[in-house]
């Protein structure tokens, strides 16, 4: 539907979300290149410390979900994959940074070791405008008198619910450590504290699944939103973190939110997503300024901070009370 594609593209294109540009260490399994996470999720649990949740970055891949599902379905016939080893040996939890219909295509990825899924408006724009899978529900929403934004959320909520159901067994088996699906509040609310709070509560109520994470941007205005949403016993994935100073503010909001909870803390599990690729971009400029062969060879690699450390170049010098552990995002 041309109307659907144009309208949804207009709505989704206003999203203040990152695009995938990260590259770093290459990992392969049976000749299959796994994708690089553009950002790092820092898992925050009710024990008031970052959970043991770490990863190495991998190179970016534009392979669509159908190709990855087919490939990983083949891999899943084996007893173990690289993704299983990442978790079993290093407690790294790979998440898939994509979601589209049919959501059942995630099943072989789960068997192959994927332990969570994240989404954003850009992902849904590509899914909705690039597939006929959404047309019937979209038409139904329009016939009911819903506007484009309302129709968008109906489509998104359905996908998130279905994905949560697929990952629920993993969520239960891991005692709430893994099996999460992330859905982002409207990026149009990035500077609106109370509206972000209201939207997060609305999404949590509509999705109505224990393993959903509500993504909230780490803008200055939304730090208070994060605290209030967590205080409402809602699990949060804090996104768009670009500095350790802002990460510290997020941690403070998280802890203050937990302290305000009137109930069981064990059901609240949140993630802070740090955009590694943006740090890479900053580091690349410094490497260009150095100009040596060794420096230029490290462009675009997460490990380049080690080289800069040897040269005495500091990007950020912010103390923080938590050990940083990371979760990989498979794109």
C-alpha positions in Angstrom: 0.0 0.0 0.0 1.6 3.3 -1.1 -0.4 5.2 1.5 0.9 2.9 4.2 4.5 3.2 3.1 4.5 6.9 2.7 2.7 7.6 6.0 4.7 5.3 8.1 8.0 6.4 6.6 7.0 10.0 7.5 6.2 9.0 11.0 9.2 6.7 11.6 11.7 9.0 9.9 11.4 11.5 12.7 13.0 8.9 15.0 16.0 10.0 17.0 17.7 6.6 16.7 21.1 5.4 15.8 21.9 3.6 12.5 24.2 0.7 12.3 27.8 1.8 11.4 29.8 -0.2 13.9 32.7 -2.5 12.9 35.2 -4.3 15.0 36.5 -7.8 15.8 35.4 -10.5 13.4 33.9 -13.7 14.7 32.9 -16.5 12.4 31.1 -19.8 12.8 31.1 -22.3 10.0 31.9 -19.5 7.6 29.1 -17.3 8.8 29.9 -13.8 9.8 28.0 -12.6 12.8 27.0 -9.0 13.0 28.4 -6.2 15.0 26.5 -4.4 17.8 26.5 -0.7 17.3 26.0 -0.2 21.0 26.6 -1.9 24.2 24.0 -2.9 26.7 25.0 -2.6 30.3 22.7 -4.9 32.3 21.4 -3.5 35.6 19.8 -5.8 38.0 17.9 -5.3 41.3 21.0 -6.5 43.2 22.3 -3.0 42.7 25.2 -4.0 40.5 25.7 -4.7 36.9 25.0 -8.3 36.1 27.7 -10.6 34.6 26.8 -9.9 31.0 29.6 -9.3 28.5 30.6 -9.5 24.9 33.1 -8.9 22.1 31.9 -6.8 19.2 31.5 -8.4 15.8 31.4 -7.0 12.2 28.3 -5.5 10.7 26.0 -7.5 8.4 23.1 -6.3 6.4 21.7 -9.9 6.0 17.9 -9.8 6.3 16.2 -11.8 9.0 15.1 -14.5 6.5 18.7 -15.2 5.5 19.9 -15.3 9.0 17.1 -17.5 10.1 17.8 -20.0 7.3 21.5 -19.9 8.1 21.2 -20.3 11.8 18.5 -22.9 11.4 21.2 -25.0 9.8 23.6 -24.2 12.6 21.0 -25.0 15.2 21.1 -28.7 14.1 24.5 -28.8 15.8 24.8 -29.3 19.5 26.6 -26.0 20.1 27.2 -22.7 18.1 29.5 -19.8 18.7 26.6 -18.0 20.3 26.1 -20.8 22.8 29.8 -20.7 23.6 29.6 -17.0 24.2 27.1 -17.5 26.9 28.3 -20.8 28.4 32.0 -19.8 28.6 31.9 -16.0 29.0 28.4 -15.2 30.1 27.8 -13.1 27.0 24.2 -12.8 25.9 23.8 -12.2 22.2 20.7 -10.1 21.2 19.3 -9.7 17.7 18.9 -6.1 16.7 15.9 -6.6 14.3 12.2 -7.6 14.4 9.7 -8.3 11.6 6.9 -10.6 10.6 6.6 -13.5 10.7 8.0 -13.3 14.2 8.2 -17.1 14.2 11.4 -16.7 12.1 13.1 -15.9 15.4 12.7 -19.5 16.5 15.8 -20.9 14.8 17.8 -17.9 16.1 16.7 -18.8 19.6 17.9 -22.4 19.1 21.2 -21.1 17.8 21.8 -19.1 21.0 20.2 -15.7 20.5 19.0 -14.6 24.0 17.1 -11.4 23.3 15.8 -8.9 20.7 15.8 -5.2 20.5 13.9 -2.9 18.1 13.5 0.8 17.3 11.2 2.9 15.0 13.7 2.6 12.1 13.6 -1.2 12.3 9.8 -1.2 12.2 9.7 1.3 9.4 11.7 -1.0 7.2 9.7 -4.0 8.3 6.3 -2.4 7.7 7.0 -0.6 4.5 9.0 -3.5 3.0 6.6 -6.3 3.6 2.9 -7.2 2.9 2.7 -9.0 6.2 1.4 -5.9 7.9 -1.2 -4.8 5.3 -4.3 -6.6 6.6 -3.8 -5.3 10.2 -3.0 -1.8 8.9 -6.2 -1.7 6.8 -8.2 -2.9 9.8 -6.8 -0.1 11.9 -7.6 2.5 9.3 -11.2 1.2 8.9 -11.5 1.5 12.7 -10.7 5.2 12.4 -7.1 5.1 13.8 -4.6 7.6 12.5 -1.2 6.7 11.2 0.6 6.9 14.6 -2.2 4.8 16.3 -2.0 2.2 13.5 1.8 2.1 13.9 1.6 1.3 17.5 -1.0 -1.4 17.0 1.4 -3.1 14.5 4.4 -2.7 16.8 2.7 -3.9 19.9 1.5 -7.1 18.1 5.1 -7.9 17.0 6.5 -7.2 20.5 3.9 -9.4 22.2 4.5 -12.3 19.8 8.3 -12.0 20.2 7.9 -11.9 24.0 5.9 -15.1 23.9 8.6 -16.8 21.8 11.3 -15.8 24.3 9.2 -16.4 27.4 10.6 -20.0 28.0 14.2 -18.6 28.0 13.1 -15.7 30.3 11.7 -18.3 32.7 14.6 -20.7 32.5 17.1 -18.0 33.1 15.1 -16.6 36.1 14.6 -13.3 34.4 18.2 -12.7 33.3 17.6 -13.2 29.5 14.7 -13.5 27.1 13.9 -9.8 26.8 12.3 -7.9 23.9 12.8 -4.1 23.8 10.3 -1.6 22.4 11.1 2.1 22.2 8.9 5.0 23.2 8.2 7.5 20.5 11.4 9.5 19.7 9.2 12.6 19.4 9.1 12.5 23.2 12.8 12.6 23.7 12.6 16.0 25.4 9.3 15.4 27.2 9.7 14.1 30.7 6.1 13.4 31.7 5.0 12.3 28.3 7.8 9.7 28.2 6.7 8.4 31.6 3.1 8.1 30.4 4.1 6.4 27.1 6.3 3.9 28.9 3.5 3.0 31.3 1.1 2.7 28.3 3.4 0.4 26.4 4.0 -1.8 29.4 0.3 -2.1 30.0 -0.6 -2.8 26.4 2.2 -5.3 25.8 1.5 -7.0 29.1 4.4 -9.3 29.1 6.9 -9.8 31.9 9.9 -9.9 29.5 9.4 -6.6 27.8 11.9 -3.8 28.2 10.7 -0.2 27.5 13.4 1.7 25.7 13.9 5.3 26.9 16.5 7.7 25.5 19.1 9.0 27.9 18.4 12.6 27.1 18.7 15.1 30.0 14.9 15.5 30.2 14.4 11.7 30.3 16.7 10.9 33.2 13.8 11.7 35.5 11.5 9.7 33.3 13.8 6.7 33.7 13.7 7.0 37.5 9.9 7.3 37.6 9.3 4.5 35.2 11.6 2.1 37.2 9.9 3.3 40.4 6.7 2.0 38.8 8.2 -1.5 38.6 8.7 -1.3 34.8 11.9 -2.8 33.3 13.8 -0.2 31.1 16.4 -0.3 28.3 18.0 3.1 28.4 19.3 3.9 25.0 21.3 6.7 23.3 24.0 6.9 25.9 27.1 8.6 24.5 29.3 9.3 27.6 30.3 7.8 30.9 28.9 10.9 32.6 25.5 10.3 31.2 25.9 6.6 32.0 26.5 7.6 35.6 23.3 9.7 35.6 21.4 6.7 34.3 22.8 4.5 37.0 21.8 7.1 39.6 18.3 7.2 38.1 18.1 3.5 38.1 19.1 3.2 41.8 16.8 6.0 42.9 14.0 4.4 41.0 14.6 1.0 42.7 14.6 2.7 46.1 11.2 4.2 45.4 9.7 0.8 44.3 6.9 -0.3 46.6 7.1 -4.0 46.0 9.3 -6.9 44.7 12.5 -5.7 43.1 13.3 -9.1 41.6 11.0 -8.5 38.6 12.8 -5.3 37.6 15.8 -5.8 35.2 17.1 -2.9 33.1 19.7 -2.3 30.5 21.8 0.7 29.6 22.8 0.9 25.9 26.1 2.6 25.2 26.7 3.5 21.5 30.2 2.0 20.8 30.2 3.0 17.2 29.8 6.7 18.0 32.9 6.4 20.3 34.7 4.7 17.4 33.9 7.7 15.2 35.4 10.0 17.8 38.5 7.8 18.2 39.0 7.6 14.4 39.4 11.3 14.3 42.2 11.1 16.9 43.8 8.2 15.0 43.8 10.3 11.8 45.5 13.1 13.7 48.2 10.7 14.9 48.7 9.6 11.3 51.0 6.7 11.9 50.6 3.4 10.1 49.8 1.6 13.4 47.1 4.2 14.2 45.4 4.1 10.8 45.2 0.3 10.9 43.1 0.6 14.1 40.4 2.8 12.6 36.9 1.5 13.2 38.0 -1.0 15.8 36.8 -1.0 19.4 40.2 -2.0 20.6 41.7 1.3 19.4 41.3 2.7 22.9 44.2 0.5 24.0 46.4 2.2 21.5 45.3 5.6 22.6 45.9 4.7 26.2 49.5 3.7 25.4 49.9 7.2 23.8 48.5 8.9 26.8 45.4 10.2 25.0 42.3 10.3 27.2 38.8 10.4 25.7 36.8 10.4 29.0 38.0 10.3 32.6 34.8 9.7 34.6 34.8 7.5 37.7 31.8 5.2 38.1 31.0 2.7 40.8 30.0 -0.2 38.6 32.0 -2.7 36.6 30.9 -2.4 32.9 29.7 -5.6 31.4 28.2 -5.7 27.9 25.6 -7.5 25.8 26.2 -7.9 22.1 23.7 -6.9 19.5 23.5 -9.1 16.4 22.3 -7.0 13.5 
